[in-house]
Amino acid sequence: MSVTPKARGRHHHGDLRRALLDAVAEIVQESGPEAVTLRECARRAGVSHSAATPHFGDKRGLMTAFATEQSQRLREAMEAAVAALPAEAHPAEHLAATGRGYMAFVRDNPAHFRLMFRTDLIDTADPAWAEASSRARDPLDTAMRALVPGADDRAMRARLALAWAGVHGFCTLRAEAPRSDLWYPPPREAEVAEDLLALLLAACATDPCA
């Protein structure tokens, strides 16, 4: 993602905030979250450090705002995958679509995805981050409740944890070990992803007490 520097003094409030967040995205992709500084983001946005400070306060505030936005984008990716299904799609397809949306987001944004879970770098007490982080799971919750509408709270929590852990774990391993023979070379990755989703769907639809 490229950030075009602007002349000093030409930013309106919303423009500068957007430019700073775009700069975070660029730096994280290039060098990782540790390389992000408010001063460097301000430089890339074409403003002074003092002009950037009121928007986020410090690096933690900037990283928190970025992680909040990425959580929203992750939810939107899952929602878009579900929305692309035909109207008559079975609830199992809705659940699978949330997994595909999650995987696609991580595949396209691996560095940004890792930052979302770096709680050492973000303010987890921030209300906007807390809401976005919680709502990122909404498409999964909705699809799971449609698949197993009779599950009690305990059974639902177990299924949600299984589905999330399975997809998230696969995405994390794929990002950290991209050339593992489990998913490399292509098209092995797509095959493993679909088989993993099928296994998760089967497990989530099964009553372990039956």
Secondary structure, DSSP 8 states (H G I E B T S, - for coil): -------TT---HHHHHHHHHHHHHHHHHHH-GGG--HHHHHHHHTS-HHHHHHHHSSHHHHHHHHHHHHHHHHHHHHHHHHHTS-TT--HHHHHHHHHHHHHHHHHH-HHHHHHHT-TTTS-TT-HHHHHHHHHTTHHHHHHHHHHSTT--HHHHHHHHHHHHHHHHHHHHHHHH-TT-TTT-STTHHHHHHHHHHHHHHHHHHS-TT-
